[in-house]
């Protein structure tokens, strides 16, 4: 079928084109609102600036297709194959992308606001500058999760997104906005979150082992029982964060702002906290074995039953701090 025939039949009122085989078809600027192309073969198609609002392309083959500037808002692309597709500036607001294969696709500046990406495979994809505010990537089952492993997500907006259980290991999230996002149980091992905004985010039981968070904003973030072993948290701003029972052994927290944080029962063994600001922090039963606290400010901190015996306390400011034995330091 030629593009002209498809458009002519659609214009005449026909909308069902299930299983159509149109590899490499040129539909630049086509207006195909609400069309049904279930299981269609559109690999290598050129859909530049086309309109597929509310279209149904479930199980469609769009491998290597060009969807740049196209509008797929509220479209159903569940189970579709979008490997190596180009989606520069594509509008996918409210689209259904459940269980889609989007590996190595390019989403530069794409609009994925409120899109459903549960179970989608975006490993190795580039979504630089994209907007995924309110997107749903929530893990449904233990072995069924959204895969963003090694994806380039620099400067992407995930504000308010549900990313529970998502695999973001080795992902590039530099400068990304994860404000108020749900990252509970997510895998962020060795991810790069340099200068990321995690204000108010939920990272309960999140795995951040070896992650880079230099200069990140963790204000009021929930990191209860988070795994942060060997993570780089230097120069972070984490005022008011909750990090009770967090594992921070061998983590780098140089010059970190940890004022008013709640870090009761946290493990800081062999961590580097030199120059960190721990003013007014709750550190009840925190474990600082062999930690470097040189020059840290622990004024008014609560250190009841904390383990400090083997820590490097050179130059530490303890004015008004409640010491492990319950006495207030003068």
N, C-alpha and C positions, 0 to 999 in steps of 0.2 A: 504493500500500500504506500502511495506517495503522500507526502505531507498535505498537499492540496486536497486529496481525497478525504483524508482524516478530518481536516478542518471543515470541508464541505458537508460531510455526513454529520459532524457534531453540530454545525450551524443549522442543520435541518431537524435537530432535536434528538439525534441518537447520542447516547452517553455511555453505553456499555460496549467496551472493546477488550474483554477479557482475553488474555493469552496472546495478544497481538505481537507479532515479531517485526520490529522496526529498528534494528541495530543501526546506529550512526545517523538516525533521522535528524533533520534540521527543522526545529520548531522555534526558532528565534522569535521572541515577541508574541507567540501564539496565545490566544485567549481560550483556555480550556477549563474554565471553572467547573468543578464538580464532576469531571470526567472520571470514568472507572476504567483503569488499566491494570487490573489484577493480573499478576504473573506475566506481565508484558516484558518483552525483551527490548530494552532501550539502551543497551550498553553502547557507550561511546556517543550517545545522542547529544545534540547541542540544544539546550533548553534555555539559553541566555535570555534574560528579561521576560520569560514567559509567565503565564498566570495559571497556576494549578491550585488555587484556593479551594479547600474542601474536596480535593480530588482523592480518589482511592487508588493507590498504587501498592497495595499489599503484595508482598513476595515479588515485586518487580525487579528486573535486572537493570541496574543503573551504573554498572561498573564503568569507571572512567568517564562518566557523563559530565557535561558542563552545565551546572545549575546556577551559575553566577547571576546575581541580580534577580533571580526568579522568585515568585511568590508562592510558597507552599503552606501558607498559614492555615491551620486546622486540617491539613491534609493527613491522610492515613498512609504512612509508609512502613507500617509494621512488617517486620520480616524481610524488608527489601535489602538488596545488595548494592551498597554505595561505595564499595572499595575504590580507593584512588579517585573518587569524584571531586570536582571542583565546585565549592559552594561559597565563593567570595561574595559577601553581601547578601546571601540568600535569606529570605524571610521564612522561618519555620516556626513562627509564633503559635503556640498551642498545638503543634503537630504531634502526631503519634509516631514515634520512632522506636517503639518497643521491639527488642530482639533484632534490630537492624545491624548489618555488618558495615561499619563505617571506617574500617581500618585504613590508615594512611590517607584519609580524605583531608581536604583543605577547606577550613571554615573561616577564613579571614573576615573579621567584622560581621559575622553572621548573626541573625536575630533568632535565638532559640528560647525566648521568654516563655515560661510555662510549658515548654515542650516535655513530652513523656519519653524519657530515654532509658526506662527500666530494662535491664538486660542487654542493652546495646553494647557493641564492641567498637570502641573508639581508640583502641591502642595505636599509638604512633600517629594519631591525627593532629592536625594543626588548627587550633581554634583561637589564635592570637587576636585579641581585641574583641572577641565575640561576647554576646550578652545572653546569659543563661539564668537570669533572675527568675526565681520561683520554679526552675526546672525540677522535674521529678526523676531522680536516679536511684531511688530507694531500693535496697536489696530486698527481694521478695522471699527468696529461699537461700539456704546456706551456700549452695553451689550455683546460684543464679544471681549474678551481680553485673553492674555496669563496669566495663573495663576501659579505663583511661590511662593504662600503664604506658609510661614514657611519652605521653601526649604533650604537645606544646600548647600550654594554656596561659602563656604570659599575658598579663593585663586583661584577662578575661573576667567578666562580671558574673559571679555566682551568688550574689546577695540573696539570702533567703532560700537558696536551693536546698532540696532534700537529697543529700549525698550519703546517706547512711549505708555503710558497708561497701562503698565504691572502692575500686582498686586504682589508686593514684600513685602507685610506687614508681619512683624515678621520673615523675611528671615535672614539667617546668611550669611553676605557678608564680614566677617572679612578678611582683607588682599586681597580682590578682586580687580581686575583692571577694572575700569569703565571709563578709559581714553577715552575722546572724544565720549562717548556713549550718545545716545539720550534717556533721561529719562523724557521728558516733560509729565506732567500730570500723572506720575507714582505714585503708592501708596506704600510708604516706611514707613508707620507708624510702629513704634517700631522695625524697622529693625536694625540689628547690622552691622554697617559699620566701625568698629574699624580698624584703619590703612589702610582703603581702599584708592585706588588711583582714584580720580575723576577729575584729571587735564583736563581742557577744556571740561568737560561734560556739557550737556544741561539739566538743572533741572528746567526749567520754569514751575511755577505752580505745582511743585511736592509737594506731601504731605509727610513731614518727621516728623510729630508730634511724639514726644517721641522717636525718633530714636537716636541711639548711634553712634556718629562719632568721638569719641576720637582719636586724632592723625591722622585723615584723611587728605589727600592732596586735597585741593579744589582750587589750584592755577588756576586762570583764568576761574573758573567755573561760569556758568550763572545760578543764583538762583533768577531771577526776579519773584516776587510775590510767592516765595516758602513759604510753611507753615512749620515753624520750632519750633513751640511752644513746650516748655519743652524738646527740644532736647539737647543732651549732645555733645557740640562742643568744649570741653576743649582740649587745645593743638593742635588745627587744624592749618594747614598752608593754608591760603586763600588769598595770595597776588594777587592783581589784580582781585579778584572775583567781579562779579556784583550781588548785592543783593538789588537792589532798590525795595521798596514796600514789602520787605520780612517781614514775621511775626515771630519774635523771642522772644515773650513774655515768661518770665520764663525760657528761654534757659540758659544753662551753657556754657559760653565762657571764662572761666578762662584760662589765659596764651595763648589765641588764637592769632595767627599772622594774623592781618587784615590790614596790610599795603597796601596802594594804592587801597583799595577796594572802590567800589561805593555803598553806602548804603543809598542813599537819600530816605526819607519817610519810612525808615524801622522802625518797632515797636520793641523796646527793653524794653518795660515796664516790671519791676521786673526781668530783666535778670541779670545774674552775669557775669560781664566783668572785674573782678578784675585781675590786672596784664596783661590785654590784650594790644597788640600793635596795635594802631589805627593811626600810623603815616601816614600823607598824605592821610587819608581817606576822602571821600566825604560823609558828614552826614547832608546834607541840609534837614531841617524839620524832622530829625530823632526824635523819641519819646523815651525818656529815663526816663519816670516817674517811680520813686521808684527803678531804676536800681542801681546796685552796680558797681561803676567804680573805686573803691579803687586801687590806684597804677597804673592805666592804663596810657599808653603813647599816648597822643593825639596831639603830636607835628605836627604843620602845617596842622592839620585837618580843614576841612571846616564845621563849625557848625552853619551856618546861619539859623536862625529861628528854631533851634533844641530846644526841651523841656528838660532842664537840672535842673530846679528849685528844684524838689524833689529827684534828684539822689544823691547818696553818692559819693562825689567828693574828698574825703580825699586822699591826696598824688598824685592826677592826674597831669601829666605833660602836660602843655598847651602851651609850647613855640612855638610862631609863629602861633598858631591856630587862625582861624577867628571865633570869638564868635557869639552867637545868634543875638546880636545887630549889627553885621557887623564890630566891632572893632577887630583889631589884638592884641592878647595877647602878652605882652612883658615879 
